[in-house]
């Protein structure tokens, strides 16, 4: 029987802490994450949990449909991203790099989503639009690390690493478009 991923609050906080330590250069990305299938599912499920946490207040203010749609699309997007990464890694001759690459990549994206969502909620609560500049800083910081993970773990150079970020961006934008089209 397969072991279920640990989704306890303490485990999720621990993984956010590990991810922050990697992003601050205090820990290496390689060896800091559980790169087993269970670790991958933990990162996927955590993405959905973080979506729930950062979307619940603004979405329920607007409509419960938005909340449910955002959760479903987040899950679809993450699974689709992992499948596209798998195909892409097979094409470039690095199929064994899927878990060592995808797990840290997803955790960095999870942290980006969590910090960006918290920032957006602060803007919604306070009405202070100047706080939105933090989202740009968070995006630059995490994109650098997503690029670095791709470059260092996959080992095919910076352009391939940038391609992984572009794939993630395209999937996110396409799903956001679908969400907005569904709600109109």
TIVEXMAR-493904 format. One line per 2 residues: their letters; for each residue x, y, z of C-alpha. Coordinates in pm, 1 decimal. Layout:
A	X:Y:Z ~ ...
This chain:
XX	0.0:0.0:0.0 ~ 135.8:341.2:-96.5
XX	217.6:583.1:181.1 ~ -0.2:894.8:185.2
XX	180.1:1229.3:169.3 ~ 206.1:1411.5:500.8
XX	-24.5:1713.4:482.0 ~ -32.0:1802.6:850.1
XX	6.1:2171.4:931.1 ~ 345.3:2105.4:1090.2
XX	467.9:1916.9:781.8 ~ 350.9:2194.1:547.7
XX	507.2:2465.5:764.4 ~ 825.4:2257.3:775.0
XX	834.0:2237.0:395.1 ~ 772.4:2611.0:362.1
XX	1063.8:2662.2:601.3 ~ 1288.0:2427.7:399.5
XX	1190.9:2607.7:78.3 ~ 1268.5:2945.5:233.9
XX	1605.5:2816.7:350.3 ~ 1682.6:2702.4:-4.3
XX	1574.1:3038.8:-146.8 ~ 1790.4:3225.3:104.7
XX	2087.7:3004.6:12.4 ~ 2105.1:2836.3:353.7
XX	2039.4:2486.0:216.6 ~ 2109.7:2322.2:-117.3
XX	1806.8:2236.5:-328.9 ~ 1942.4:1889.9:-394.5
XX	1873.0:1672.6:-92.3 ~ 1643.5:1919.2:83.9
XX	1317.4:1784.2:-60.4 ~ 1149.2:1445.0:-58.2
XX	1189.2:1350.9:-424.1 ~ 986.2:1032.1:-404.0
XX	640.3:991.0:-560.3 ~ 494.3:1066.7:-214.8
XX	698.1:1389.1:-203.7 ~ 562.1:1486.9:-543.9
XX	202.9:1426.0:-430.5 ~ 272.1:1621.7:-112.1
XX	383.7:1919.0:-325.5 ~ 76.9:1885.1:-551.2
XX	-166.5:1856.8:-259.6 ~ 6.6:2143.2:-78.4
XX	-49.7:2362.0:-381.8 ~ -422.7:2296.0:-355.9
XX	-418.6:2360.2:19.7 ~ -234.9:2690.2:-28.8
XX	-486.3:2787.1:-297.7 ~ -764.2:2725.6:-48.4
XX	-588.1:2931.1:218.3 ~ -516.7:3236.2:3.3
XX	-837.9:3226.2:-203.0 ~ -1101.9:3163.2:60.7
XX	-1142.8:3522.2:180.7 ~ -1152.9:3709.7:-152.8
XX	-1334.6:3432.2:-341.4 ~ -1613.2:3386.5:-91.7
XX	-1659.9:3762.6:-92.1 ~ -1711.3:3746.5:-468.5
XX	-1871.3:3407.4:-528.9 ~ -1837.1:3049.2:-403.0
XX	-1817.3:2940.3:-769.7 ~ -1488.2:3126.7:-805.9
XX	-1351.8:2952.3:-498.7 ~ -1438.3:2600.6:-618.9
XX	-1323.5:2675.5:-974.2 ~ -988.4:2808.6:-851.2
XX	-926.3:2494.7:-646.0 ~ -1014.1:2258.0:-930.5
XX	-807.9:2452.3:-1183.4 ~ -509.6:2465.7:-946.5
XX	-511.3:2086.9:-916.1 ~ -551.2:2040.2:-1291.7
XX	-276.7:2294.2:-1358.8 ~ -23.8:2133.1:-1126.1
XX	-88.7:1781.3:-1255.3 ~ -74.1:1906.7:-1616.0
XX	253.0:2086.6:-1542.0 ~ 411.1:1770.4:-1401.1
XX	293.7:1569.7:-1703.9 ~ 435.7:1830.9:-1943.7
XX	762.6:1832.8:-1747.2 ~ 774.6:1453.1:-1777.0
XX	729.8:1468.6:-2154.4 ~ 981.3:1751.5:-2192.3
XX	1241.7:1573.4:-1977.6 ~ 1200.5:1256.9:-2184.3
XX	1246.4:1456.8:-2505.9 ~ 1571.6:1613.3:-2382.8
XX	1704.0:1279.3:-2254.2 ~ 1667.5:1341.9:-1881.7
XX	1367.0:1129.1:-1773.2 ~ 1531.0:1035.9:-1440.1
XX	1534.0:1404.2:-1341.6 ~ 1154.4:1434.2:-1311.9
XX	1120.3:1391.3:-935.5 ~ 1450.0:1558.6:-836.5
XX	1349.0:1859.7:-1050.0 ~ 968.4:1873.9:-1020.2
XX	944.5:1851.2:-640.3 ~ 1166.8:2153.2:-560.6
XX	1014.7:2341.4:-856.4 ~ 663.8:2283.5:-719.9
XX	763.7:2381.7:-366.3 ~ 912.0:2708.3:-490.5
XX	592.8:2771.3:-687.4 ~ 391.8:2684.1:-374.9
XX	587.0:2939.1:-174.7 ~ 540.5:3196.1:-452.5
XX	166.5:3130.6:-448.6 ~ 146.6:3148.8:-69.5
XX	343.6:3472.8:-37.6 ~ 169.0:3629.8:-337.4
XX	-171.7:3527.7:-202.8 ~ -96.4:3668.0:140.9
XX	11.5:3993.9:-23.7 ~ -308.0:4007.7:-230.9
XX	-518.0:3945.7:78.9 ~ -338.2:4229.3:259.0
XX	-428.1:4456.4:-33.4 ~ -792.4:4341.0:-21.6
XX	-814.7:4391.8:354.5 ~ -628.5:4723.3:374.7
XX	-710.8:4871.3:35.4 ~ -346.7:4982.9:5.7
XX	-251.1:4912.5:-356.6 ~ 113.9:5007.1:-297.3
XX	163.8:4670.9:-124.3 ~ 121.9:4505.7:-467.5
XX	485.3:4591.6:-547.0 ~ 575.4:4302.0:-316.1
XX	422.2:4059.8:-565.8 ~ 669.7:4174.7:-830.9
XX	959.7:4127.3:-589.9 ~ 833.3:3782.6:-488.9
XX	792.3:3685.3:-855.1 ~ 1146.0:3796.2:-948.1
XX	1300.1:3621.2:-647.3 ~ 1116.2:3293.0:-697.3
XX	1156.0:3291.5:-1077.3 ~ 1531.6:3321.9:-1032.0
XX	1524.4:3016.2:-808.6 ~ 1292.8:2824.5:-1043.4
XX	1543.1:2897.9:-1319.7 ~ 1833.2:2793.8:-1100.9
XX	1661.4:2465.8:-1003.1 ~ 1604.0:2390.5:-1370.5
XX	1960.3:2476.4:-1466.5 ~ 2130.4:2292.4:-1179.6
XX	1915.4:1981.7:-1144.9 ~ 1824.5:1912.4:-1507.2
XX	2174.4:2009.3:-1620.2 ~ 2088.2:2128.4:-1970.7
XX	2165.5:2498.1:-1929.9 ~ 1986.5:2822.8:-1864.9
XX	1773.4:2828.4:-2180.5 ~ 1616.9:2492.9:-2097.8
XX	1559.2:2613.7:-1742.0 ~ 1388.5:2924.5:-1878.9
XX	1175.1:2694.3:-2094.9 ~ 1044.9:2518.4:-1783.4
XX	941.0:2852.2:-1634.9 ~ 776.8:2948.3:-1965.2
XX	583.7:2618.9:-1969.3 ~ 461.6:2685.7:-1616.7
XX	362.2:3040.0:-1709.7 ~ 173.9:2929.1:-2023.1
XX	-21.7:2667.9:-1828.7 ~ -105.6:2918.3:-1552.4
XX	-219.5:3184.7:-1799.5 ~ -427.8:2937.1:-2001.0
XX	-603.1:2811.0:-1688.4 ~ -658.3:3164.3:-1559.9
XX	-815.8:3252.3:-1894.6 ~ -1039.9:2945.0:-1868.2
XX	-1140.0:3044.7:-1514.2 ~ -1226.3:3398.4:-1617.9
XX	-1414.3:3279.5:-1927.9 ~ -1614.8:3036.2:-1712.7
XX	-1715.6:3309.2:-1468.7 ~ -1824.0:3563.3:-1731.0
